[in-house]
């Protein structure tokens, strides 16, 4: 089948395919006889892949157990509704799994109900019994490991009174081990099953209608299990495993846990507690309804059987279906026939269960309401996988079919030129684009985008706009301006590279106009005219230059000037073609010239002195 070679540490999955019925085991052999004992831990997961395998697995749990009660030999079992993740249709068995965040048990105990409860040895205990909502919580850890917890929401009846109880057991291994658990109750120890958590909740009446509910989820790195009776939470249990919790949920699947029990969901009638486990229904009736939370609604499990397998307590009674999701428990021997089997079809407005493979009748493509609102089928999922709407006519038996709908509203849009009507998705947006005429003119609506959040009658009004191109040596832009509006172009003085640029005029559609506002009566081309001015410094050590020359060029236009005994030169270019200007200056400083003149004068005077003295 499959094996791993010798190694001091064996770790990792080992996959094997089994082709025939039989019993299989995981064996670890130590080849050294004198070696120390090894720490061996492992889990076997089996995937049921075929009708005979599924049927064989289920038959292990649909069993009656013989017991002598009150001197009479009877066959007993937990009796009511049990879902194993197995559906039988026309003699063929199919496996499925179902995950949910909550399970609900609806119970009706008739006033005429009488039940005799018995000890393990068959002696009479009293007028007592229990109705148990039993579920398995799968806890996924961030480390990748999984843990399994068995939880119970129990209506315990004794004489004329009843009390609600809850219990939590760790079924990841056997016996149960609990350490970091918080709730209203306490942790107890049983020599046969290990550590478990329990809480005795409020007292209530014996007869009437009761609702038992279990919710599961993850919060703050822990698993949280909530217990309810008649809509009121009476206990909240927080479980903190050795690693942070990633998810926690109730699961139904054909899987056997460490204690040898199935991963099922049960609502059953049984004995009151472990020491008095055998209840015999003598008169009256008990109505049971079992539901799981699917797609925002309560729905029955895909299939169910009248015998449970997870709880030790049992009953001698008969469960007969009264509809899909409900049974009536009455006096009589237990039977193991399937209660119901069908495909569950979930729509936003209802949950349907059908024995037909054709689910299209329950998921209409369009569902209309009387307020200009409808639902449109947008997606179909079969057992969590997206499918085509055409697949609805041949959905697998026992599958979960979910129809996803999008809400739509009827919208009417009227403009001066046309009108449009139709259905649009809720939350979508209507874009109202401008109408362009191609000559720098357009019409723009009074709204550019409309969010569809209800049925709407929309009237669009249009405003005429003209395209205005504004340019200057610093760049340009094109803007749409309402007809008749006054536009004041951005014309401010700027400086760059030692040159001042001062706006002096506007050229509007080729006509020179003074700086100011322009009335937009048609498409416009506006150019801002600047005057470029440069002040060139020609001084040296605070004194004017003897001679200076300056030159400025801005694109194809230039200006120049020369001057004597001047400290600065001002250059100006009107309407330069660019703001990229170059400025150059040449000067003859005054101080060196004066110094040279004084030196020559001094030398000349000295020479004359020598000549007069006869040297």
C-alpha positions as CSV (number, residue, x, y, z in Angstrom):
1,X,0.0,0.0,0.0
2,X,2.4,2.7,1.2
3,X,5.5,2.8,3.4
4,X,8.4,5.0,4.5
5,X,12.0,3.8,4.9
6,X,13.8,3.6,8.2
7,X,14.6,7.0,9.8
8,X,15.2,8.4,13.3
9,X,12.3,10.8,12.8
10,X,9.2,9.9,10.7
11,X,7.2,13.0,9.9
12,X,4.8,14.0,7.2
13,X,1.7,12.5,5.4
14,X,1.6,9.0,4.0
15,X,-1.1,8.4,1.4
16,X,-2.5,5.1,0.4
17,X,-5.3,4.0,-1.9
18,X,-7.6,1.2,-0.7
19,X,-9.4,-0.7,-3.4
20,X,-11.3,-3.3,-1.3
21,X,-13.3,-3.4,1.9
22,X,-11.5,-4.4,5.0
23,X,-9.8,-3.2,8.2
24,X,-6.6,-1.1,7.8
25,X,-4.2,0.2,10.4
26,X,-1.1,2.5,10.6
27,X,1.9,0.5,11.9
28,X,5.3,1.8,13.0
29,X,8.1,-0.8,13.3
30,X,11.4,-0.3,15.2
31,X,14.1,-2.5,13.5
32,X,16.4,-2.4,16.6
33,X,15.3,-4.7,19.4
34,X,17.4,-2.9,22.0
35,X,16.3,0.6,21.0
36,X,14.5,2.8,23.5
37,X,10.7,3.3,23.2
38,X,9.7,5.8,20.6
39,X,7.1,8.6,20.9
40,X,4.6,7.7,18.3
41,X,1.7,10.0,17.4
42,X,-0.4,9.8,14.3
43,X,-3.9,10.3,12.8
44,X,-5.6,8.3,10.1
45,X,-8.0,10.1,7.8
46,X,-10.2,8.1,5.5
47,X,-12.0,9.5,2.5
48,X,-15.0,7.5,1.5
49,X,-15.0,7.1,-2.3
50,X,-17.9,4.9,-3.3
51,X,-21.4,3.9,-2.3
52,X,-20.5,0.6,-0.6
53,X,-17.8,2.3,1.5
54,X,-20.2,5.0,2.6
55,X,-22.9,2.5,3.4
56,X,-20.5,0.4,5.4
57,X,-19.3,3.3,7.4
58,X,-22.8,4.5,8.3
59,X,-23.9,1.0,9.3
60,X,-21.5,1.1,12.2
61,X,-23.6,3.9,13.8
62,X,-27.2,3.0,12.9
63,X,-27.2,0.3,15.5
64,X,-29.5,-0.6,18.4
65,X,-28.0,-1.7,21.7
66,X,-29.6,-4.4,23.8
67,X,-30.3,-3.7,27.5
68,X,-32.5,-5.1,30.2
69,X,-34.7,-2.4,31.7
70,X,-37.4,-3.1,34.2
71,X,-36.9,-6.8,33.7
72,X,-37.6,-6.6,30.0
73,X,-35.0,-7.0,27.2
74,X,-35.2,-4.1,24.8
75,X,-33.1,-2.6,21.9
76,X,-32.3,1.0,22.5
77,X,-30.5,4.0,20.9
78,X,-30.5,7.8,21.0
79,X,-33.8,8.4,19.1
80,X,-34.7,11.5,17.1
81,X,-32.8,13.2,14.3
82,X,-29.2,12.5,13.4
83,X,-27.3,13.9,10.4
84,X,-24.1,12.0,9.4
85,X,-23.1,13.6,6.1
86,X,-24.6,10.6,4.3
87,X,-27.6,10.5,2.0
88,X,-29.3,7.4,0.6
89,X,-31.3,7.8,-2.6
90,X,-32.7,4.9,-4.5
91,X,-30.4,2.4,-2.7
92,X,-27.2,4.4,-3.4
93,X,-25.3,6.1,-0.6
94,X,-23.6,9.4,-1.1
95,X,-21.2,11.2,1.2
96,X,-21.2,15.0,1.8
97,X,-20.1,17.5,4.4
98,X,-21.7,20.6,5.7
99,X,-20.2,23.5,7.7
100,X,-22.3,26.0,9.6
101,X,-21.9,28.6,12.3
102,X,-25.0,27.5,14.3
103,X,-27.4,24.6,14.9
104,X,-30.9,24.8,16.2
105,X,-33.1,22.2,17.8
106,X,-36.8,22.9,18.2
107,X,-38.5,20.7,20.8
108,X,-42.1,20.2,21.7
109,X,-43.0,18.1,24.8
110,X,-46.7,17.3,25.1
111,X,-48.3,17.6,28.6
112,X,-49.3,13.9,28.4
113,X,-45.7,12.7,27.9
114,X,-44.5,10.2,30.5
115,X,-41.0,8.6,30.4
116,X,-39.6,6.0,32.7
117,X,-35.8,6.2,33.2
118,X,-33.6,3.4,34.4
119,X,-30.2,2.8,35.9
120,X,-27.4,0.9,34.1
121,X,-28.4,-2.2,35.9
122,X,-32.0,-1.9,34.7
123,X,-33.5,-0.7,38.0
124,X,-36.1,2.0,37.8
125,X,-34.7,5.5,38.4
126,X,-37.8,7.7,38.0
127,X,-39.8,9.9,35.7
128,X,-36.9,11.5,33.8
129,X,-35.3,11.9,30.4
130,X,-33.2,14.3,28.4
131,X,-33.4,15.9,24.9
132,X,-29.9,16.5,23.6
133,X,-28.7,18.8,20.9
134,X,-25.2,17.4,20.2
135,X,-22.7,18.9,17.7
136,X,-19.0,18.8,16.9
137,X,-17.0,22.0,16.7
138,X,-14.0,21.9,14.4
139,X,-11.3,24.3,15.5
140,X,-8.7,25.3,12.9
141,X,-5.4,26.5,14.4
142,X,-3.1,29.0,12.8
143,X,-0.4,26.3,13.1
144,X,-2.3,24.2,10.6
145,X,-3.6,21.7,13.1
146,X,-7.3,20.9,13.7
147,X,-9.1,20.1,17.0
148,X,-12.5,18.6,17.5
149,X,-14.8,19.4,20.4
150,X,-18.1,17.7,21.2
151,X,-20.7,20.1,22.7
152,X,-24.1,19.5,24.1
153,X,-27.1,21.8,24.7
154,X,-29.4,19.6,26.9
155,X,-32.9,19.9,28.2
156,X,-32.9,17.6,31.3
157,X,-36.3,16.7,32.6
158,X,-37.0,15.2,36.0
159,X,-40.5,14.9,37.4
160,X,-42.4,18.2,36.9
161,X,-39.3,20.3,36.3
162,X,-36.7,20.7,33.5
163,X,-33.3,22.3,33.4
164,X,-30.9,23.4,30.6
165,X,-27.4,22.0,30.7
166,X,-24.3,22.3,28.5
167,X,-21.1,20.3,28.2
168,X,-17.9,20.5,26.2
169,X,-15.5,17.5,25.5
170,X,-12.2,17.5,23.6
171,X,-12.5,14.8,21.0
172,X,-9.2,15.4,19.3
173,X,-7.8,12.6,21.3
174,X,-9.1,10.1,23.8
175,X,-9.6,10.5,26.7
176,X,-10.7,14.1,26.6
177,X,-8.3,16.8,27.8
178,X,-9.3,20.3,28.7
179,X,-7.1,23.0,30.3
180,X,-7.7,26.6,29.2
181,X,-11.5,26.9,29.1
182,X,-13.7,29.7,30.5
183,X,-17.4,29.9,31.0
184,X,-20.1,29.9,33.7
185,X,-19.4,26.3,34.5
186,X,-16.4,24.3,35.7
187,X,-14.1,21.5,34.5
188,X,-14.9,18.0,35.8
189,X,-13.0,14.7,35.5
190,X,-14.5,11.3,34.5
191,X,-12.4,8.2,34.8
192,X,-14.0,6.7,31.7
193,X,-13.8,9.8,29.3
194,X,-11.4,12.3,30.8
195,X,-11.8,16.0,31.5
196,X,-14.9,17.8,30.4
197,X,-16.6,21.2,31.0
198,X,-20.2,21.4,32.3
199,X,-22.7,24.0,33.4
200,X,-26.2,23.7,34.9
201,X,-28.3,26.5,33.4
202,X,-31.7,27.9,34.3
203,X,-34.7,25.8,35.4
204,X,-37.7,25.8,33.1
205,X,-41.1,24.1,32.6
206,X,-41.4,20.5,31.7
207,X,-43.9,20.7,28.8
208,X,-44.2,23.0,25.9
209,X,-42.0,24.3,23.1
210,X,-38.3,24.8,23.6
211,X,-35.5,26.0,21.3
212,X,-31.9,24.8,21.9
213,X,-29.2,26.6,19.9
214,X,-25.4,26.2,19.6
215,X,-23.3,28.8,17.9
216,X,-19.5,28.5,17.1
217,X,-16.9,31.0,16.0
218,X,-13.4,32.4,16.5
219,X,-12.6,35.6,18.3
220,X,-9.3,37.0,19.7
221,X,-7.4,33.8,18.8
222,X,-9.8,31.6,20.7
223,X,-12.8,29.4,19.9
224,X,-16.1,30.7,21.3
225,X,-19.1,28.4,21.8
226,X,-22.5,29.9,22.8
227,X,-25.4,28.0,24.2
228,X,-29.0,29.3,24.0
229,X,-32.4,28.3,25.2
230,X,-35.5,30.0,23.8
231,X,-33.4,32.6,22.2
232,X,-31.5,33.6,25.4
233,X,-27.8,32.9,25.8
234,X,-27.2,31.1,29.1
235,X,-23.5,30.2,28.7
236,X,-20.5,31.2,26.6
237,X,-17.5,29.0,26.6
238,X,-14.1,30.3,25.4
239,X,-11.5,27.6,24.4
240,X,-7.9,28.6,24.1
241,X,-5.8,25.8,22.6
242,X,-2.0,25.7,22.5
243,X,-2.0,27.8,19.3
244,X,-4.1,30.7,18.1
245,X,-7.4,29.8,16.6
246,X,-8.0,30.7,12.9
247,X,-11.6,29.5,12.6
248,X,-14.2,27.5,14.5
249,X,-17.4,26.0,13.1
250,X,-19.9,23.2,13.4
251,X,-19.3,20.4,10.8
252,X,-21.3,17.4,9.6
253,X,-19.1,14.9,7.7
254,X,-18.6,11.1,7.4
255,X,-15.5,11.1,9.6
256,X,-14.7,9.0,12.6
257,X,-13.0,10.7,15.6
258,X,-10.5,9.4,18.1
259,X,-13.3,8.1,20.5
260,X,-14.8,6.1,17.6
261,X,-17.8,8.4,17.2
262,X,-18.9,10.1,14.0
263,X,-18.7,13.8,13.2
264,X,-22.5,14.1,13.2
265,X,-25.2,16.5,14.4
266,X,-28.0,15.1,16.7
267,X,-31.2,16.1,18.3
268,X,-32.2,13.0,20.3
269,X,-34.3,11.8,23.2
270,X,-32.3,9.7,25.7
271,X,-31.9,8.9,29.4
272,X,-31.3,11.7,31.8
273,X,-27.6,11.2,32.5
274,X,-24.8,8.6,32.5
275,X,-25.8,6.7,35.6
276,X,-29.4,6.5,34.5
277,X,-29.0,6.2,30.7
278,X,-32.1,4.3,29.6
279,X,-35.4,6.1,29.0
280,X,-38.6,4.3,27.9
281,X,-41.2,6.6,26.4
282,X,-44.5,5.3,27.8
283,X,-47.1,7.8,26.6
284,X,-47.5,11.1,24.8
285,X,-45.3,12.6,22.0
286,X,-42.2,14.6,21.6
287,X,-41.8,16.7,18.5
288,X,-38.3,17.5,17.2
289,X,-37.0,19.8,14.5
290,X,-33.3,20.1,13.6
291,X,-31.9,23.0,11.5
292,X,-28.5,24.5,10.5
293,X,-27.8,28.1,9.6
294,X,-27.2,28.3,5.8
295,X,-26.8,31.5,3.8
296,X,-28.6,33.6,6.4
297,X,-31.5,31.2,6.9
298,X,-32.3,28.1,8.9
299,X,-32.5,25.0,6.8
300,X,-32.8,21.3,7.7
301,X,-29.7,19.1,7.1
302,X,-29.5,17.5,3.7
303,X,-30.4,14.1,5.1
304,X,-31.2,12.6,8.5
305,X,-31.6,9.3,10.3
306,X,-33.7,8.4,13.4
307,X,-30.8,7.0,15.5
308,X,-27.8,8.9,16.9
309,X,-24.4,7.6,17.9
310,X,-22.5,10.2,19.8
311,X,-24.1,10.2,23.2
312,X,-24.0,7.3,25.7
313,X,-27.6,7.7,26.9
314,X,-30.3,6.0,24.9
315,X,-34.1,5.6,24.6
316,X,-36.7,3.1,23.7
317,X,-39.0,5.1,21.3
318,X,-39.9,5.5,17.7
319,X,-39.2,8.5,15.5
320,X,-41.3,9.1,12.4
321,X,-40.9,12.0,10.0
322,X,-43.5,14.7,9.9
323,X,-41.8,16.7,7.2
324,X,-38.4,17.5,6.0
325,X,-36.5,18.7,9.1
326,X,-38.9,17.4,11.7
327,X,-40.0,14.1,13.4
328,X,-42.4,13.0,16.1
329,X,-41.1,10.7,18.8
330,X,-43.7,8.3,20.2
331,X,-43.8,5.0,22.1
332,X,-42.6,2.0,20.2
333,X,-39.4,0.3,19.0
334,X,-36.6,2.3,17.3
335,X,-36.0,1.9,13.6
336,X,-33.1,2.9,11.4
337,X,-34.7,3.9,8.1
338,X,-33.7,7.2,6.6
339,X,-36.0,10.1,7.6
340,X,-35.5,12.3,4.6
341,X,-33.0,12.8,1.7
342,X,-33.0,15.6,-0.7
343,X,-31.3,18.5,-2.4
344,X,-31.4,21.7,-0.4
345,X,-32.0,24.8,-2.5
346,X,-31.2,28.1,-0.8
347,X,-32.7,31.3,-2.2
348,X,-32.6,34.7,-0.4
349,X,-36.3,34.5,0.3
350,X,-36.7,30.8,1.3
351,X,-35.0,27.4,1.7
352,X,-36.4,24.5,-0.3
353,X,-35.6,20.8,-0.1
354,X,-36.4,18.6,-3.0
355,X,-35.9,14.9,-3.9
356,X,-35.7,15.9,-7.6
357,X,-32.4,16.7,-9.3
358,X,-34.1,19.6,-11.0
359,X,-33.5,22.7,-8.8
360,X,-34.3,25.2,-11.5
361,X,-37.9,25.5,-10.4
362,X,-36.8,27.0,-7.1
363,X,-34.3,29.6,-8.5
364,X,-36.1,31.7,-10.9
365,X,-33.9,33.9,-13.1
366,X,-36.0,37.0,-12.2
367,X,-38.1,37.6,-9.1
368,X,-40.3,40.8,-9.2
369,X,-41.7,42.8,-6.3
370,X,-44.4,45.5,-6.4
371,X,-42.1,48.5,-5.8
372,X,-40.1,48.6,-9.0
373,X,-37.6,46.3,-7.5
374,X,-36.5,42.8,-8.6
375,X,-33.9,40.2,-7.9
376,X,-31.8,38.8,-10.8
377,X,-30.0,35.5,-10.6
378,X,-26.3,36.3,-10.8
379,X,-24.5,33.1,-9.7
380,X,-25.3,29.5,-8.8
381,X,-23.2,27.4,-6.4
382,X,-23.4,23.6,-6.1
383,X,-21.7,22.3,-3.0
384,X,-19.7,25.4,-2.7
385,X,-18.5,25.3,-6.4
386,X,-19.7,27.8,-8.9
387,X,-21.9,26.3,-11.6
388,X,-23.8,27.4,-14.6
389,X,-27.5,28.1,-14.3
390,X,-28.0,25.3,-16.9
391,X,-26.6,22.9,-14.3
392,X,-29.7,23.5,-12.1
393,X,-31.7,20.9,-14.1
394,X,-29.3,18.1,-13.1
395,X,-28.0,19.0,-9.6
396,X,-26.6,16.0,-7.7
397,X,-28.9,14.4,-5.2
398,X,-28.2,15.5,-1.7
399,X,-26.3,18.6,-2.8
400,X,-26.5,22.1,-1.5
401,X,-27.6,24.5,-4.2
402,X,-27.3,28.2,-3.4
403,X,-28.6,30.9,-5.7
404,X,-26.9,34.3,-5.5
405,X,-29.1,37.2,-6.6
406,X,-28.4,40.9,-7.2
407,X,-31.0,43.5,-6.4
408,X,-32.1,45.7,-9.3
409,X,-34.2,48.9,-9.5
410,X,-36.3,50.2,-12.3
411,X,-34.9,53.5,-13.6
412,X,-36.4,56.1,-15.9
413,X,-34.1,58.8,-17.4
414,X,-35.4,61.7,-19.4
415,X,-33.3,64.3,-21.2
416,X,-34.3,67.1,-23.6
417,X,-33.4,64.8,-26.5
418,X,-34.5,61.3,-25.5
419,X,-35.6,59.0,-22.7
420,X,-34.4,55.6,-21.4
421,X,-36.0,53.1,-19.1
422,X,-34.7,49.8,-17.7
423,X,-33.3,47.7,-14.8
424,X,-30.0,48.5,-13.1
425,X,-28.1,46.8,-10.3
426,X,-28.4,48.3,-6.8
427,X,-25.2,50.2,-5.9
428,X,-24.2,50.7,-9.6
429,X,-23.6,54.2,-11.0
430,X,-25.1,55.9,-14.1
431,X,-22.6,58.1,-15.9
432,X,-24.1,61.1,-17.7
433,X,-21.5,61.9,-20.4
434,X,-21.4,65.3,-22.1
435,X,-22.7,65.8,-25.6
436,X,-19.9,67.1,-27.9
437,X,-20.7,69.0,-31.1
438,X,-17.1,69.0,-32.4
439,X,-16.6,72.7,-32.7
440,X,-15.5,73.6,-29.2
441,X,-19.0,73.4,-27.9
442,X,-20.7,70.8,-25.7
443,X,-23.6,70.2,-23.4
444,X,-23.0,68.9,-19.8
445,X,-25.7,67.4,-17.6
446,X,-26.6,68.7,-14.2
447,X,-25.2,65.5,-12.7
448,X,-22.2,63.5,-14.0
449,X,-22.9,60.3,-12.0
450,X,-26.0,59.0,-10.2
451,X,-25.8,56.1,-7.7
452,X,-28.6,53.6,-8.0
453,X,-29.9,53.0,-4.4
454,X,-33.7,53.0,-5.1
455,X,-36.2,53.2,-8.0
456,X,-35.6,56.6,-9.7
457,X,-37.2,58.9,-12.2
458,X,-34.3,61.1,-13.3
459,X,-34.6,64.2,-15.4
460,X,-31.3,65.5,-16.9
461,X,-30.9,69.2,-17.7
462,X,-28.0,70.3,-19.9
463,X,-25.8,73.4,-19.7
464,X,-23.9,74.8,-22.7
465,X,-20.1,75.1,-22.4
466,X,-17.4,76.4,-24.6
467,X,-13.8,75.2,-24.9
468,X,-11.3,77.8,-23.8
469,X,-7.6,77.3,-24.6
470,X,-5.4,79.5,-22.3
471,X,-1.7,79.7,-23.1
472,X,1.4,81.7,-22.2
473,X,5.1,81.2,-22.4
474,X,4.8,79.2,-19.2
475,X,2.4,76.6,-20.6
476,X,-1.2,76.1,-21.4
477,X,-4.4,74.3,-20.6
478,X,-7.9,73.7,-22.1
479,X,-11.0,74.2,-19.9
480,X,-14.7,74.0,-20.5
481,X,-16.5,77.2,-19.3
482,X,-20.2,77.7,-19.0
483,X,-21.6,79.9,-21.7
484,X,-21.9,83.6,-20.6
485,X,-19.5,83.2,-17.7
486,X,-16.7,85.7,-17.0
487,X,-13.3,84.2,-17.1
488,X,-10.2,85.9,-15.6
489,X,-7.1,84.1,-16.9
490,X,-4.3,83.5,-14.4
491,X,-1.9,86.3,-15.3
492,X,0.6,86.9,-12.5
493,X,4.1,88.3,-12.5
494,X,6.9,85.7,-12.3
495,X,10.7,85.6,-12.1
496,X,13.0,83.1,-13.5
497,X,16.8,83.2,-14.2
498,X,17.2,86.8,-13.3
499,X,14.4,87.9,-15.6
500,X,11.1,89.4,-14.5
501,X,8.0,88.5,-16.6
502,X,5.1,90.9,-16.2
503,X,1.7,90.3,-17.9
504,X,0.8,93.2,-20.1
505,X,-2.0,92.1,-22.3
506,X,-4.3,89.3,-23.6
507,X,-4.7,88.1,-27.1
508,X,-8.3,86.8,-27.4
509,X,-9.0,85.0,-30.7
510,X,-6.2,87.0,-32.3
511,X,-7.3,90.4,-30.9
512,X,-5.1,92.3,-28.4
513,X,-7.0,93.2,-25.3
514,X,-6.0,94.6,-21.9
515,X,-5.6,92.4,-18.9
516,X,-8.9,91.6,-17.3
517,X,-12.0,89.3,-17.4
518,X,-13.2,87.8,-20.7
519,X,-16.9,87.0,-21.3
520,X,-17.2,83.5,-22.7
521,X,-19.7,83.7,-25.6
522,X,-18.1,81.0,-27.8
523,X,-14.9,78.9,-28.1
524,X,-11.9,81.0,-27.2
525,X,-8.2,81.1,-27.6
526,X,-6.6,83.3,-25.0
527,X,-2.9,84.0,-24.8
528,X,-1.3,86.0,-22.0
529,X,1.3,88.4,-23.3
530,X,4.3,89.1,-21.0
531,X,7.1,91.7,-20.9
532,X,10.5,90.3,-20.1
533,X,12.8,92.7,-18.2
534,X,16.3,92.1,-16.9
535,X,18.3,94.4,-14.7
536,X,22.0,93.8,-15.4
537,X,24.5,94.9,-12.7
538,X,27.6,96.6,-14.2
539,X,29.2,98.0,-11.1
540,X,32.5,96.8,-9.6
541,X,33.4,97.3,-5.9
542,X,30.5,99.7,-5.7
543,X,31.6,101.9,-8.5
544,X,29.9,102.1,-11.9
545,X,31.7,100.6,-14.9
546,X,33.6,102.8,-17.2
547,X,32.0,101.0,-20.0
548,X,29.3,98.2,-20.0
549,X,27.5,96.2,-22.6
550,X,24.5,93.8,-22.0
551,X,22.6,91.3,-24.1
552,X,19.4,89.3,-23.5
553,X,17.9,86.7,-25.8
554,X,14.5,84.9,-25.4
555,X,14.0,82.5,-28.2
556,X,14.0,84.4,-31.5
557,X,13.8,87.8,-29.8
558,X,16.7,89.7,-28.3
559,X,17.7,93.1,-26.8
560,X,21.0,94.8,-26.1
561,X,22.5,98.0,-24.7
562,X,25.9,99.7,-24.1
563,X,26.6,102.5,-21.6
564,X,29.4,104.6,-20.1
565,X,29.8,105.1,-16.3
566,X,26.7,103.1,-15.4
567,X,26.0,100.8,-12.5
568,X,23.2,98.8,-14.2
569,X,21.6,98.2,-17.5
570,X,17.9,97.5,-18.0
571,X,16.9,95.2,-21.0
572,X,13.3,94.6,-22.1
573,X,11.7,92.3,-24.6
574,X,8.0,92.7,-25.3
575,X,6.0,89.4,-25.9
576,X,9.0,87.0,-25.7
577,X,8.3,83.7,-27.4
578,X,9.7,81.7,-24.5
579,X,10.5,82.0,-20.8
580,X,13.9,80.5,-21.4
581,X,16.0,83.6,-21.6
582,X,19.8,84.1,-21.7
583,X,21.5,87.3,-20.3
584,X,25.1,88.2,-20.9
585,X,27.1,91.3,-19.8
586,X,30.5,92.8,-20.6
587,X,32.0,95.7,-18.6
588,X,35.3,97.7,-18.3
589,X,35.7,98.5,-14.5
590,X,36.4,102.1,-13.6
591,X,38.8,101.6,-10.7
592,X,41.6,99.8,-12.6
593,X,41.5,102.5,-15.4
594,X,41.8,105.3,-12.8
595,X,44.6,103.5,-11.0
596,X,46.6,103.1,-14.2
597,X,46.1,106.8,-15.1
598,X,47.4,107.8,-11.7
599,X,50.4,105.6,-12.0
600,X,51.3,106.9,-15.4
601,X,50.9,110.5,-14.1
602,X,53.2,109.8,-11.2
603,X,55.9,108.2,-13.4
604,X,55.7,111.1,-15.9
605,X,56.1,113.7,-13.2
606,X,59.1,111.9,-11.7
607,X,60.8,111.7,-15.1
608,X,60.4,115.5,-15.6
609,X,62.0,116.2,-12.3
610,X,65.1,114.3,-13.2
611,X,65.3,116.1,-16.5
612,X,65.2,119.6,-15.0
613,X,68.0,118.8,-12.5
614,X,70.6,117.9,-15.3
615,X,70.8,114.2,-14.5
